[in-house]
Amino acid sequence: QVQLAESGGGLVQAGGSLRLSCAASGRIFSVNAMGWYRQTPGKQRDVVAIITSGGRTNYADSVKGRFTISRDDAKNTVYLQMNSLKPEDTAVYYCHIQGSGYWGQGTQVTVSS
């Protein structure tokens, strides 16, 4: 059974930074692309960033230049470094194994103005 556990969310002022982590269990991690998504109440879950098993990255336009996704396969962990945070970045952030049904439980990020 694969499990994903996010951490690192919290309350931060606009312009601040947070680093999210997602620890995965199971051997599936190193061979799959990983993604970070976010969701606000009443809205769909949107992709924020994706990293392939080879390290290629893709970002939503709204976070380009501010967020960085990375992975450490030795630790089965994917990260999301978030800088220059804005109030509109407030959401629950989820990590996901691309192409699978596996999602983390989510971590709340709140950015105050």
C-alpha positions in Angstrom: 0.0 0.0 0.0 1.4 3.4 -1.0 1.0 6.3 1.4 1.8 10.0 0.9 2.2 12.3 3.8 2.5 16.1 3.3 4.0 18.5 5.8 5.2 22.1 6.0 2.1 24.1 5.6 1.1 26.9 7.8 0.3 30.6 8.1 2.7 33.1 6.5 2.6 36.8 5.6 2.5 37.9 2.0 6.0 37.9 0.5 7.1 35.1 2.8 8.2 31.5 2.1 7.2 28.0 3.0 8.6 24.6 2.0 6.3 21.7 1.7 7.4 18.1 1.9 5.7 14.9 0.8 7.1 11.6 2.0 6.1 8.5 0.1 6.1 4.9 1.1 6.6 2.1 -1.4 8.9 1.6 -4.4 6.5 3.3 -6.7 8.0 6.7 -5.9 11.2 6.6 -7.8 9.7 5.5 -11.2 6.8 8.0 -11.3 6.3 11.6 -11.9 5.1 13.5 -8.9 2.9 16.5 -8.7 1.7 19.2 -6.3 -1.9 20.4 -6.5 -3.9 22.9 -4.6 -7.6 23.3 -3.9 -9.7 26.1 -2.3 -13.3 25.5 -1.1 -15.8 25.1 -3.8 -13.2 24.9 -6.6 -11.5 22.1 -8.4 -8.1 20.8 -7.6 -5.5 22.4 -9.8 -2.0 21.4 -10.7 0.8 23.6 -9.3 3.9 21.8 -10.3 5.0 18.4 -11.7 8.4 16.7 -11.7 9.2 13.6 -13.8 11.4 10.7 -12.6 14.2 12.3 -14.7 13.8 15.6 -12.9 12.0 17.6 -15.6 9.7 20.2 -14.2 6.5 22.0 -15.2 4.7 24.8 -13.4 1.4 26.5 -13.5 1.7 30.0 -14.9 0.6 31.5 -11.7 3.6 30.1 -9.7 6.4 30.3 -12.3 9.4 32.0 -10.9 8.2 31.7 -7.4 7.8 28.0 -6.7 10.3 25.2 -7.2 9.5 21.5 -7.1 12.3 19.0 -6.4 12.6 15.4 -5.4 15.0 13.2 -3.4 14.5 9.7 -4.5 16.8 8.3 -1.8 14.4 9.8 0.8 11.2 9.1 -1.3 10.4 12.7 -0.8 9.2 15.5 -3.1 9.4 19.1 -2.1 7.7 22.4 -3.0 9.7 25.5 -2.2 7.3 28.5 -2.2 8.7 32.0 -2.3 7.1 35.4 -2.6 3.8 34.0 -1.4 0.6 35.8 -2.2 -2.8 35.7 -0.5 -4.2 34.0 -3.6 -1.8 31.1 -2.9 -3.9 30.2 0.1 -5.2 26.7 -0.4 -4.9 23.1 0.7 -1.9 21.6 -1.0 -1.8 17.9 -2.0 0.9 15.7 -3.4 0.1 13.1 -6.0 1.7 10.2 -7.8 1.0 11.0 -11.5 -1.1 8.4 -13.2 -2.2 6.7 -10.0 -5.0 7.1 -7.5 -2.7 8.0 -4.7 -3.0 11.4 -3.0 -1.8 12.8 0.3 -4.1 14.1 3.0 -3.3 17.7 2.2 -1.6 20.5 4.1 -3.1 23.9 4.6 -1.2 27.0 3.4 -2.6 30.4 4.4 -1.0 33.6 3.2 -2.1 36.8 5.0 -2.1 40.2 3.3 
